[in-house]
Amino acid sequence: MKTNIFKRTLSLLLSLLCLVGMLTVSMTSITAIENDVAQTAEASNEAPTKNEYQIVSPVPIGSSIEPIEQPARLDSLEGKTIALVGGSFSASVTHRVLADMLIAEYGCNIYFMEEIGKSGTYNPTKPSDKSKEFQQKLINYGVDAVISGNCGCGICTVKETGNALAAEYVGIPAVVVGAETFIPQIESTGFNNGVPVVRTAAYPGAFANDETSVQQQKARDILYDQVVTGLTTQITQEEIDRIAGDASDAAYNDVIFTGSYQRVQEFYEVKEMSDGLPVVPPTNEKIEYYLQFTNMTAEEVVVENVPPANKVIYAYHVAANAIMAGCPAEYMPICMAITRCFGNGNFYKSLASTHGWTPYVLVSGPLARQLGISYEDGMINEEANKLIGRFVSLAMLNLAGYKIKENRMGTFGYMQPFCFAEDEQTTINIGWNPYHVNNGFDLNDSVITCGSTLTWGNPVTVGTTDPEKAMQLLAWDCTEKQQNGLGNTNPWESRTIWMTKDVATTIATGYTTRDALENALIATARRPLWMRTYAHYWANTGSKIHMNTTFDEHYADIKSGASTENVAADKVETTAVPQWLQGVVPFDTIDTTQTINANTDAQKRQKVITTGFVVTGGDISSEFQVMPGGDCVSYEAYLPSTGTWDNLMSGLGYNSLESYYLN
């Protein structure tokens, strides 16, 4: 789906110009550039002239999910049974207004979420038990239509749209209420999950900025008519075409454009296949060469149903994006493993959020050393590390289908993805297992880990060789660096902790294993419940708690085990005042909440590490850096046979892979 109207217009113009054979060439305006590109595109299947490239598409064609035939919209709402579900962004306020108006005008029967439940994120290929139960209740209760909301953030939009998708899949028309900025994400979420048109009701402005009275007024004056229209007006082909955008039926290896280097850049930019930086033109010949460095053929499936676009990704498409990113052919095993990570929910679940999770890649094992992936100071700015980060950027766009302002909704945008390695020899020397070994892999497996972070920079300098004090500094920083800025939702989300050689060596003298360090942090990294409550009370991203309860009541609720957003219950205890607050808090004990959780799901090669420790960053400083963010997932980087790989690498001047093994 195209959300950038300007680019969509240019893309349509390009296609039209190809059909009519317009030859106008001028570089003095964007329109003239498109005329020039379009004229060249007519020659796509002809032999290129000097300094021209025959390029292919880096985007898998079509979705792995077949679109459904949507149910007809209702002729009238008179006497109909309607479910109003979802609970994000003051939905309890706007839903109540909509329900009262539907009852008053049409005599509707109303069910709310408390009675009928919700689906949440909906996966049409593997519906969750929760989704199935919701669908069955809709049927059992005789529901004629569903209204879901409110969408005001990148992750909640997927959840609230999921309620509507679940309804549409069982033949019940639905409307999703969302802030204007999130309407494109609602529509693309539906389209990518097999529902061609999700009807929406757009709320002007931001829900959280409006007082309750304003929210009620907007529900009456603006949302209500949109909801009624959305449920009673039939879907048109024009709507379907608008949301579907410029779909192509080209084969995976078809030449889609022929032109000069500059025109290739313009073509990919207009077609929204580029992140705005220059790309290396991918040709069939180059892709064939790159595939030699993998254990797969062009048409083998690397991973399928990758959200949000739910594409089937061939090895061919991975190679096309690796080439565009400027990666050498020998990086292909890394790029393939990264692509598999995109299919794992522990990795992708947070990438659409307004909070701006930035993906990163950790390369472990002998392949990292053979390719020279840096773990030294300044590591993410080394060439190899930057190129892999660039691949992630293009893969998010072309392979997964993330588009800024459409379904990747970071309020302030995103940093570029980055890559790094671990100083595994130092890790072994201090008595710890390298990260990937702690994750269930063998020492000399080559492993790719993908994670994401909400922060960058601001490391802590450790000015002591006392391991306990170093651990306490680490614990303090963990309580400061949490999810959503002040940590107003989940207080124990995942973190990856980087330590330079000096810091790791200091800490290892007192904590001889990673597990020992983690257990110490679980006990020590506790946040005062007052701070946790304050953040959740005043900086809550979903609902305005302060309008419904007092601060003291909310404090008591959390302490007693009440559920908050994404957390079944906080882990609250009365503990000694944390070391860094002694002298500030005039008590011996206070209520605190746990901010680090124990690692879970220890199944070999799929263990989810919620707190990961990586020795990296060189040895010129004594620093650590806490990277709070999403869960990490790890996959082995599969190479061709050992002999084939070593022969290929020898021809490029590399030593054998085995020469980089560790004991």
C-alpha positions as CSV (number, residue, x, y, z in Angstrom):
1,M,0.0,0.0,0.0
2,K,1.3,3.5,-0.8
3,T,0.7,6.2,1.8
4,N,2.9,8.9,0.2
5,I,0.4,10.4,-2.2
6,F,3.1,12.3,-4.0
7,K,5.1,9.2,-4.7
8,R,2.0,7.2,-5.6
9,T,1.1,9.8,-8.2
10,L,4.6,9.7,-9.6
11,S,4.5,5.9,-9.7
12,L,1.2,5.9,-11.5
13,L,2.6,8.5,-13.9
14,L,5.6,6.3,-14.6
15,S,3.4,3.4,-15.5
16,L,1.2,5.5,-17.7
17,L,4.2,7.0,-19.5
18,C,5.5,3.5,-20.2
19,L,2.2,2.5,-21.8
20,V,2.0,5.6,-24.1
21,G,5.7,5.7,-24.9
22,M,6.2,9.3,-23.9
23,L,9.8,10.4,-24.7
24,T,10.0,13.8,-23.0
25,V,13.3,14.0,-21.2
26,S,14.2,16.8,-18.8
27,M,16.1,16.8,-15.5
28,T,14.9,20.2,-14.4
29,S,11.9,18.9,-12.4
30,I,10.7,15.7,-10.8
31,T,8.0,15.3,-13.4
32,A,10.7,15.5,-16.1
33,I,12.8,12.9,-14.2
34,E,9.9,10.5,-14.2
35,N,9.4,11.1,-17.9
36,D,13.0,10.2,-18.5
37,V,12.8,7.1,-16.2
38,A,9.6,5.9,-17.9
39,Q,11.0,6.3,-21.4
40,T,14.0,4.1,-20.4
41,A,11.7,1.6,-18.6
42,E,10.2,0.6,-22.0
43,A,13.5,-1.0,-22.9
44,S,13.5,-3.3,-19.9
45,N,13.8,-6.5,-21.8
46,E,16.2,-5.2,-24.4
47,A,20.0,-5.5,-24.2
48,P,21.4,-2.7,-22.0
49,T,23.7,-0.2,-23.6
50,K,26.9,0.9,-22.0
51,N,26.6,2.0,-18.4
52,E,23.0,0.7,-18.1
53,Y,21.7,-1.9,-15.7
54,Q,18.9,-4.4,-16.1
55,I,17.5,-4.5,-12.6
56,V,15.1,-6.8,-10.8
57,S,12.6,-6.3,-8.0
58,P,13.8,-6.7,-4.4
59,V,10.2,-7.1,-3.2
60,P,8.5,-10.5,-3.1
61,I,5.4,-10.5,-5.3
62,G,2.0,-10.8,-3.6
63,S,1.0,-11.9,-0.2
64,S,1.1,-15.5,1.2
65,I,-2.5,-14.8,2.5
66,E,-5.3,-15.0,-0.1
67,P,-7.7,-12.1,0.2
68,I,-11.2,-13.0,1.5
69,E,-14.5,-12.0,0.0
70,Q,-15.7,-9.5,2.5
71,P,-19.2,-9.6,3.9
72,A,-21.7,-7.1,2.6
73,R,-22.2,-4.0,4.7
74,L,-25.5,-3.6,6.5
75,D,-28.5,-2.1,4.7
76,S,-29.5,-0.4,8.0
77,L,-28.5,-0.4,11.6
78,E,-32.1,-0.5,12.8
79,G,-32.4,-3.0,15.7
80,K,-28.9,-4.5,15.0
81,T,-26.6,-6.1,17.5
82,I,-23.3,-4.3,17.7
83,A,-20.1,-5.2,19.7
84,L,-17.8,-2.3,20.7
85,V,-14.5,-3.8,21.6
86,G,-10.9,-2.8,22.4
87,G,-9.6,-0.7,25.2
88,S,-6.8,1.5,24.0
89,F,-6.7,5.3,24.1
90,S,-9.8,6.1,26.0
91,A,-12.0,3.7,24.1
92,S,-14.1,3.4,27.2
93,V,-15.0,7.1,26.7
94,T,-15.7,7.2,22.9
95,H,-17.3,3.7,22.8
96,R,-19.8,4.7,25.5
97,V,-20.9,7.8,23.4
98,L,-21.2,5.8,20.2
99,A,-23.2,3.1,22.0
100,D,-25.6,5.7,23.4
101,M,-26.1,7.3,20.0
102,L,-26.7,3.9,18.3
103,I,-29.3,3.0,20.9
104,A,-31.0,6.3,20.7
105,E,-31.2,6.5,16.8
106,Y,-31.4,2.8,15.8
107,G,-32.5,0.9,18.9
108,C,-29.3,-1.2,18.7
109,N,-28.4,-4.0,21.1
110,I,-24.9,-3.3,22.4
111,Y,-22.2,-5.6,23.8
112,F,-19.0,-4.3,25.2
113,M,-15.6,-6.0,25.5
114,E,-16.2,-7.0,29.1
115,E,-19.1,-9.2,27.8
116,I,-17.8,-10.4,24.5
117,G,-14.0,-10.3,24.8
118,K,-11.5,-9.3,22.1
119,S,-9.2,-11.0,19.5
120,G,-6.2,-8.7,19.7
121,T,-3.6,-9.2,17.0
122,Y,-5.1,-11.5,14.4
123,N,-3.2,-14.1,12.4
124,P,-5.4,-15.6,9.6
125,T,-3.0,-18.5,9.0
126,K,-2.8,-19.4,12.7
127,P,-5.5,-17.8,14.7
128,S,-4.8,-17.8,18.4
129,D,-7.2,-19.5,20.9
130,K,-8.2,-16.0,22.0
131,S,-9.1,-15.0,18.5
132,K,-11.2,-18.2,17.9
133,E,-13.0,-17.7,21.2
134,F,-13.8,-14.1,20.2
135,Q,-15.1,-15.1,16.8
136,Q,-17.3,-17.8,18.4
137,K,-18.8,-15.3,20.8
138,L,-19.6,-13.0,18.0
139,I,-21.5,-15.8,16.3
140,N,-23.2,-17.0,19.5
141,Y,-24.3,-13.6,20.5
142,G,-25.7,-12.9,17.1
143,V,-23.5,-9.8,16.5
144,D,-24.2,-8.0,13.2
145,A,-21.3,-5.5,13.3
146,V,-18.2,-4.7,15.3
147,I,-16.6,-1.4,16.2
148,S,-13.1,-1.6,17.5
149,G,-10.7,1.0,18.9
150,N,-9.0,3.1,19.7
151,C,-5.8,3.1,17.5
152,G,-3.2,5.7,18.7
153,C,0.1,3.9,18.7
154,G,2.0,1.5,16.4
155,I,1.4,-1.7,18.4
156,C,-2.1,-1.0,19.7
157,T,-3.2,-0.3,16.1
158,V,-2.3,-3.9,15.1
159,K,-4.2,-5.2,18.2
160,E,-7.4,-3.2,17.7
161,T,-7.4,-3.8,14.0
162,G,-7.1,-7.5,14.8
163,N,-10.6,-7.4,16.4
164,A,-12.0,-6.1,13.1
165,L,-10.1,-8.7,11.0
166,A,-11.4,-11.5,13.2
167,A,-15.0,-10.3,12.7
168,E,-14.6,-9.9,8.9
169,Y,-13.2,-13.4,8.6
170,V,-16.5,-14.8,10.1
171,G,-18.7,-12.6,7.9
172,I,-19.3,-9.7,10.2
173,P,-18.6,-6.1,8.9
174,A,-16.4,-3.9,11.1
175,V,-15.2,-0.4,11.6
176,V,-11.9,0.6,13.4
177,V,-11.6,3.9,15.2
178,G,-8.2,5.5,15.0
179,A,-6.3,8.8,15.2
180,E,-5.9,10.3,11.8
181,T,-2.2,9.5,11.7
182,F,-2.9,5.8,12.2
183,I,-5.5,5.3,9.4
184,P,-2.9,4.1,6.9
185,Q,-1.6,1.5,9.3
186,I,-5.1,0.3,10.0
187,E,-5.7,-0.1,6.2
188,S,-2.4,-1.8,5.5
189,T,-2.8,-4.2,8.4
190,G,-6.1,-5.3,7.0
191,F,-4.8,-5.6,3.4
192,N,-1.7,-7.5,4.4
193,N,-3.9,-10.0,6.4
194,G,-6.3,-10.8,3.6
195,V,-9.0,-8.2,4.3
196,P,-9.0,-5.8,1.2
197,V,-10.7,-2.9,2.9
198,V,-10.9,-2.1,6.6
199,R,-13.4,0.7,7.1
200,T,-12.2,3.4,9.5
201,A,-13.4,6.3,11.6
202,A,-10.7,9.0,11.9
203,Y,-10.3,10.8,15.1
204,P,-8.8,14.3,14.6
205,G,-5.7,14.9,16.7
206,A,-4.3,12.7,19.4
207,F,-6.6,11.0,21.9
208,A,-4.2,11.6,24.8
209,N,-4.2,15.3,24.3
210,D,-7.9,15.8,24.7
211,E,-9.9,16.0,28.0
212,T,-12.8,13.6,28.4
213,S,-15.3,16.2,27.4
214,V,-13.5,16.8,24.1
215,Q,-13.2,13.1,23.4
216,Q,-17.0,12.8,23.9
217,Q,-17.7,15.8,21.7
218,K,-15.5,14.4,18.9
219,A,-17.1,11.0,19.2
220,R,-20.6,12.6,18.8
221,D,-19.7,15.1,16.1
222,I,-17.0,13.4,14.1
223,L,-16.7,9.6,14.7
224,Y,-20.4,8.7,14.8
225,D,-21.3,9.5,11.2
226,Q,-18.1,7.8,10.0
227,V,-19.0,4.7,11.9
228,V,-22.5,4.6,10.5
229,T,-21.3,5.2,7.0
230,G,-18.6,2.6,7.3
231,L,-21.1,-0.1,8.4
232,T,-23.9,0.7,5.9
233,T,-22.1,1.7,2.7
234,Q,-21.0,-1.1,0.4
235,I,-17.3,-1.5,-0.4
236,T,-16.3,-0.3,-3.9
237,Q,-13.7,-1.4,-6.3
238,E,-12.2,2.0,-6.1
239,E,-11.6,1.5,-2.4
240,I,-10.0,-1.9,-3.0
241,D,-7.7,-0.5,-5.7
242,R,-6.7,2.5,-3.6
243,I,-5.6,0.4,-0.7
244,A,-4.0,-2.3,-2.8
245,G,-1.8,0.3,-4.6
246,D,0.4,-0.5,-7.5
247,A,0.6,-4.3,-7.3
248,S,2.9,-6.1,-9.8
249,D,2.5,-9.5,-11.3
250,A,6.1,-9.8,-12.4
251,A,8.0,-13.1,-11.9
252,Y,10.6,-13.1,-9.2
253,N,13.5,-12.7,-11.7
254,D,11.9,-10.5,-14.3
255,V,13.8,-7.4,-15.4
256,I,11.6,-4.6,-14.2
257,F,13.7,-1.6,-15.4
258,T,16.7,-0.8,-17.6
259,G,18.6,2.4,-17.1
260,S,21.7,4.3,-16.0
261,Y,22.9,4.2,-12.4
262,Q,21.2,7.5,-11.6
263,R,17.9,6.4,-13.2
264,V,18.0,3.2,-11.3
265,Q,18.2,5.2,-8.1
266,E,15.2,7.3,-9.2
267,F,13.2,4.2,-10.2
268,Y,13.6,2.5,-6.8
269,E,12.9,5.7,-4.9
270,V,9.7,6.3,-6.8
271,K,8.6,2.7,-6.4
272,E,9.3,2.8,-2.6
273,M,11.9,0.1,-2.9
274,S,14.7,2.2,-1.5
275,D,15.4,3.8,1.9
276,G,16.5,7.0,0.2
277,L,20.2,6.3,0.1
278,P,22.0,5.2,-3.0
279,V,21.7,1.5,-3.8
280,V,23.8,-0.9,-5.8
281,P,21.8,-2.1,-8.9
282,P,20.8,-5.8,-8.5
283,T,20.9,-7.8,-11.7
284,N,20.1,-11.4,-12.4
285,E,23.8,-12.2,-13.1
286,K,25.0,-10.7,-9.8
287,I,22.2,-12.5,-7.8
288,E,23.3,-15.8,-9.3
289,Y,26.8,-15.2,-8.1
290,Y,25.6,-14.2,-4.6
291,L,23.6,-17.4,-4.2
292,Q,26.7,-19.5,-4.5
293,F,27.5,-18.3,-1.0
294,T,24.3,-19.9,0.4
295,N,23.0,-23.4,0.9
296,M,19.8,-22.5,-1.1
297,T,18.7,-22.0,-4.7
298,A,17.0,-18.9,-6.0
299,E,13.4,-20.2,-5.6
300,E,13.8,-21.8,-2.2
301,V,11.7,-20.2,0.6
302,V,13.8,-18.6,3.3
303,V,10.7,-17.7,5.4
304,E,7.0,-17.1,4.8
305,N,4.2,-15.1,6.3
306,V,6.6,-12.4,7.5
307,P,4.6,-9.5,9.0
308,P,3.5,-6.9,8.3
309,A,3.3,-7.6,4.5
310,N,3.1,-11.5,4.9
311,K,5.3,-12.2,2.0
312,V,6.9,-15.5,0.9
313,I,10.5,-14.6,0.7
314,Y,12.8,-16.5,-1.7
315,A,16.6,-16.7,-1.4
316,Y,16.6,-14.6,-4.6
317,H,14.9,-11.7,-2.8
318,V,17.4,-11.8,0.0
319,A,20.3,-11.6,-2.5
320,A,18.7,-8.7,-4.3
321,N,18.5,-6.7,-1.1
322,A,22.0,-7.7,0.0
323,I,23.4,-6.4,-3.3
324,M,21.4,-3.1,-3.0
325,A,22.8,-2.6,0.5
326,G,26.4,-3.0,-0.9
327,C,27.1,-6.2,1.1
328,P,29.8,-8.4,-0.5
329,A,28.6,-11.9,-1.6
330,E,30.2,-13.6,1.4
331,Y,27.8,-11.8,3.7
332,M,24.9,-13.8,2.3
333,P,24.7,-16.4,5.2
334,I,24.3,-13.5,7.6
335,C,21.6,-11.8,5.5
336,M,19.7,-15.1,5.2
337,A,19.7,-15.7,8.9
338,I,18.6,-12.1,9.5
339,T,15.7,-12.7,7.2
340,R,14.7,-15.7,9.2
341,C,14.7,-13.6,12.3
342,F,12.1,-11.3,10.7
343,G,9.7,-14.3,10.8
344,N,10.0,-14.7,14.6
345,G,7.4,-12.8,16.7
346,N,9.8,-12.2,19.5
347,F,11.8,-10.0,17.1
348,Y,9.2,-8.2,15.0
349,K,6.4,-7.6,17.6
350,S,7.7,-4.2,18.6
351,L,9.1,-2.8,15.3
352,A,5.9,-0.8,14.4
353,S,5.7,1.1,17.7
354,T,5.7,4.8,18.1
355,H,8.5,4.4,20.6
356,G,11.0,3.8,17.8
357,W,12.7,0.4,18.4
358,T,15.9,0.2,16.3
359,P,16.9,-3.3,15.1
360,Y,20.4,-4.5,15.6
361,V,22.4,-7.6,14.7
362,L,24.9,-9.6,16.8
363,V,27.2,-11.9,14.7
364,S,28.7,-14.7,16.8
365,G,31.1,-17.5,16.1
366,P,33.9,-18.1,13.5
367,L,32.1,-16.4,10.7
368,A,32.2,-13.1,12.6
369,R,35.9,-13.4,12.9
370,Q,36.5,-14.6,9.3
371,L,34.5,-11.6,7.9
372,G,36.0,-9.1,10.3
373,I,32.8,-8.0,12.0
374,S,34.1,-5.6,14.6
375,Y,33.7,-5.7,18.3
376,E,36.4,-3.0,18.9
377,D,35.8,0.6,19.9
378,G,33.7,2.4,17.3
379,M,32.5,-0.9,16.1
380,I,29.2,0.0,14.5
381,N,30.9,2.5,12.3
382,E,33.2,-0.1,10.7
383,E,32.5,-0.9,7.1
384,A,31.3,-4.5,7.5
385,N,29.1,-3.6,10.4
386,K,27.5,-0.6,8.6
387,L,26.8,-2.7,5.5
388,I,24.9,-5.4,7.5
389,G,22.9,-2.6,9.2
390,R,22.0,-1.2,5.8
391,F,20.8,-4.6,4.7
392,V,18.5,-4.7,7.7
393,S,17.1,-1.3,6.7
394,L,16.3,-2.5,3.1
395,A,15.0,-5.8,4.3
396,M,12.6,-4.2,6.7
397,L,11.2,-2.2,3.7
398,N,11.3,-4.7,0.9
399,L,11.1,-8.1,2.5
400,A,9.0,-7.4,5.6
401,G,7.0,-4.5,4.2
402,Y,7.6,-1.8,6.9
403,K,7.0,1.7,5.6
404,I,7.6,4.8,7.6
405,K,4.3,6.6,8.5
406,E,2.3,3.7,7.2
407,N,3.0,0.8,9.5
408,R,6.2,1.8,11.2
409,M,5.1,4.7,13.4
410,G,8.0,6.0,15.4
411,T,7.0,9.5,16.6
412,F,10.5,10.9,16.0
413,G,11.6,8.4,13.4
414,Y,14.3,5.8,13.6
415,M,18.0,5.4,13.8
416,Q,19.7,3.2,11.2
417,P,20.0,-0.4,12.2
418,F,23.4,-1.5,13.3
419,C,25.6,-4.6,13.7
420,F,28.4,-5.7,16.0
421,A,30.3,-8.8,17.2
422,E,31.3,-10.1,20.6
423,D,34.9,-10.4,22.0
424,E,34.4,-14.1,22.5
425,Q,38.0,-14.9,23.4
426,T,37.8,-12.4,26.3
427,T,34.5,-13.8,27.3
428,I,36.0,-17.3,27.5
429,N,39.1,-16.0,29.4
430,I,37.0,-14.5,32.2
431,G,35.1,-17.8,32.6
432,W,31.8,-16.9,30.9
433,N,30.2,-18.5,27.9
434,P,29.8,-16.3,24.8
435,Y,26.3,-15.0,24.1
436,H,25.4,-17.6,21.5
437,V,26.7,-20.5,23.6
438,N,24.5,-19.3,26.5
439,N,21.7,-19.3,24.0
440,G,22.1,-23.1,23.3
441,F,24.5,-23.1,20.4
442,D,27.9,-24.7,20.1
443,L,31.0,-22.6,20.5
444,N,32.0,-22.8,16.9
445,D,28.5,-22.4,15.4
446,S,28.1,-19.2,13.4
447,V,25.0,-17.5,14.8
448,I,23.0,-14.4,14.0
449,T,21.0,-12.7,16.7
450,C,18.5,-10.0,16.0
451,G,17.1,-7.7,18.6
452,S,16.0,-4.1,19.0
453,T,16.7,-1.2,21.4
454,L,15.0,2.0,22.5
455,T,18.2,3.9,23.4
456,W,21.6,4.7,22.0
457,G,24.8,6.0,23.6
458,N,25.1,7.4,27.1
459,P,27.3,4.6,28.5
460,V,28.2,4.4,32.2
461,T,31.9,4.6,33.2
462,V,32.8,2.1,35.9
463,G,35.4,3.8,38.2
464,T,35.9,0.8,40.5
465,T,37.4,-2.7,40.5
466,D,34.9,-3.8,43.2
467,P,32.6,-6.3,41.4
468,E,29.7,-5.7,43.7
469,K,29.8,-2.0,43.2
470,A,30.1,-2.5,39.5
471,M,27.1,-4.7,39.6
472,Q,25.2,-2.1,41.6
473,L,26.0,0.5,39.0
474,L,24.7,-1.8,36.4
475,A,21.5,-2.5,38.4
476,W,20.9,1.3,38.8
477,D,21.3,1.9,35.1
478,C,18.8,-0.9,34.4
479,T,16.2,0.7,36.5
480,E,16.7,4.0,34.7
481,K,16.7,2.6,31.1
482,Q,13.3,1.0,30.7
483,Q,10.6,0.7,28.1
484,N,8.6,3.8,27.0
485,G,11.0,6.4,28.4
486,L,9.9,6.4,32.1
487,G,8.9,2.8,32.0
488,N,5.2,3.3,32.3
489,T,4.2,-0.1,30.9
490,N,6.3,-3.3,31.4
491,P,9.0,-2.7,34.0
492,W,11.0,-5.8,33.1
493,E,11.2,-5.8,29.4
494,S,14.3,-7.3,27.7
495,R,17.7,-5.7,27.8
496,T,21.0,-6.4,26.1
497,I,23.9,-5.1,28.2
498,W,27.2,-4.3,26.5
499,M,30.4,-4.4,28.6
500,T,33.9,-3.5,27.5
501,K,36.7,-5.9,28.4
502,D,37.7,-4.0,31.6
503,V,34.1,-3.9,33.0
504,A,33.5,-7.6,32.2
505,T,36.8,-8.6,33.8
506,T,35.9,-6.7,37.0
507,I,32.4,-8.1,37.3
508,A,33.6,-11.7,36.5
509,T,35.8,-11.7,39.6
510,G,32.7,-11.6,41.7
511,Y,30.1,-13.2,39.4
512,T,31.7,-16.2,37.8
513,T,28.8,-17.0,35.4
514,R,26.3,-15.0,33.5
515,D,23.5,-16.6,35.5
516,A,25.2,-15.5,38.8
517,L,25.2,-11.9,37.5
518,E,21.6,-12.1,36.2
519,N,20.4,-13.4,39.6
520,A,22.2,-10.6,41.4
521,L,20.6,-8.0,39.1
522,I,17.1,-9.5,39.5
523,A,17.5,-9.0,43.3
524,T,19.2,-5.6,43.1
525,A,17.7,-3.8,40.1
526,R,14.5,-2.8,41.9
527,R,12.6,0.5,41.3
528,P,10.7,2.3,44.0
529,L,7.0,1.6,43.5
530,W,6.3,5.3,43.9
531,M,8.4,6.0,40.8
532,R,6.7,3.2,38.9
533,T,3.3,4.4,39.8
534,Y,4.1,8.0,39.0
535,A,5.2,7.0,35.5
536,H,2.2,4.8,34.9
537,Y,-0.2,7.3,36.3
538,W,0.9,10.4,34.4
539,A,2.8,9.1,31.4
540,N,0.4,6.2,30.5
541,T,0.2,5.7,26.8
542,G,-3.2,4.2,26.7
543,S,-5.8,5.7,29.0
544,K,-5.9,8.6,31.4
545,I,-5.8,6.8,34.7
546,H,-5.7,10.1,36.6
547,M,-9.2,10.8,35.4
548,N,-10.6,7.6,37.0
549,T,-8.7,7.1,40.2
550,T,-6.4,8.9,42.7
551,F,-2.7,8.4,42.8
552,D,-2.8,6.6,46.1
553,E,-5.5,4.3,44.9
554,H,-3.5,3.4,41.8
555,Y,-0.4,2.8,44.0
556,A,-2.4,0.4,46.1
557,D,-3.8,-1.3,43.1
558,I,-0.3,-2.0,41.6
559,K,1.0,-3.1,45.0
560,S,-1.9,-5.6,45.5
561,G,-1.3,-7.2,42.1
562,A,-3.7,-5.4,39.7
563,S,-3.0,-5.9,36.0
564,T,-1.5,-3.0,34.0
565,E,-0.8,-2.6,30.3
566,N,1.2,-5.7,29.1
567,V,1.8,-6.8,32.7
568,A,-0.4,-9.4,34.5
569,A,0.9,-8.1,37.8
570,D,4.0,-6.2,39.1
571,K,6.4,-8.1,41.3
572,V,6.3,-5.8,44.3
573,E,8.0,-6.4,47.6
574,T,9.0,-4.3,50.6
575,T,12.8,-4.2,50.4
576,A,15.8,-2.4,51.7
577,V,16.3,1.0,50.0
578,P,18.5,0.5,46.9
579,Q,22.1,1.5,47.5
580,W,22.0,4.5,45.1
581,L,19.0,6.0,47.0
582,Q,20.3,5.6,50.5
583,G,20.8,9.1,51.9
584,V,18.0,10.3,49.6
585,V,15.1,8.3,50.9
586,P,14.6,8.8,54.7
587,F,13.5,5.2,55.3
588,D,15.2,1.8,55.8
589,T,12.7,0.0,53.6
590,I,10.4,0.9,50.8
591,D,8.0,-0.8,48.3
592,T,9.9,-1.7,45.2
593,T,9.1,-3.4,41.9
594,Q,11.3,-5.9,40.0
595,T,12.7,-4.5,36.7
596,I,14.6,-7.6,35.5
597,N,13.0,-10.9,34.8
598,A,14.7,-14.4,34.7
599,N,15.4,-15.8,31.2
600,T,12.7,-18.1,30.0
601,D,12.0,-20.9,27.4
602,A,15.3,-22.8,27.7
603,Q,14.6,-25.0,24.6
604,K,17.9,-25.4,22.8
605,R,18.5,-23.0,19.9
606,Q,15.2,-21.1,20.6
607,K,15.8,-19.8,24.1
608,V,14.5,-16.3,24.7
609,I,17.2,-14.4,26.6
610,T,15.5,-11.5,28.4
611,T,18.7,-10.1,29.7
612,G,21.8,-10.7,27.5
613,F,25.4,-9.8,28.4
614,V,27.8,-9.2,25.5
615,V,31.5,-8.4,26.0
616,T,32.2,-5.9,23.2
617,G,33.4,-2.4,22.5
618,G,37.2,-3.0,22.8
619,D,39.5,-2.2,25.7
620,I,40.2,1.5,25.6
621,S,37.6,2.4,28.2
622,S,35.9,0.8,31.2
623,E,32.2,1.3,30.3
624,F,28.9,-0.6,29.9
625,Q,25.8,0.3,28.1
626,V,22.2,-0.9,28.8
627,M,20.1,-1.4,25.6
628,P,16.4,-1.8,26.6
629,G,14.1,-3.1,23.9
630,G,12.5,-6.1,22.3
631,D,13.3,-9.8,22.8
632,C,16.3,-11.2,20.9
633,V,16.1,-14.2,18.5
634,S,19.0,-16.3,17.2
635,Y,19.5,-18.5,14.1
636,E,22.5,-20.3,12.8
637,A,24.1,-18.9,9.7
638,Y,23.9,-21.8,7.3
639,L,26.9,-22.1,4.8
640,P,27.3,-24.2,1.7
641,S,29.4,-27.3,2.3
642,T,32.6,-26.7,4.2
643,G,34.7,-27.4,1.1
644,T,32.6,-25.2,-1.1
645,W,32.7,-22.3,1.4
646,D,36.4,-22.5,1.9
647,N,37.0,-22.7,-1.9
648,L,34.9,-19.6,-2.5
649,M,36.5,-17.7,0.4
650,S,40.0,-18.7,-0.6
651,G,39.4,-17.1,-4.0
652,L,38.5,-13.9,-2.2
653,G,41.7,-14.0,-0.1
654,Y,40.2,-15.4,3.2
655,N,41.7,-18.1,5.4
656,S,39.6,-21.2,6.1
657,L,36.7,-21.0,8.5
658,E,38.2,-23.6,10.8
659,S,41.2,-21.3,11.3
660,Y,38.9,-19.0,13.3
661,Y,37.6,-21.7,15.6
662,L,38.0,-21.2,19.4
663,N,38.7,-23.8,22.1
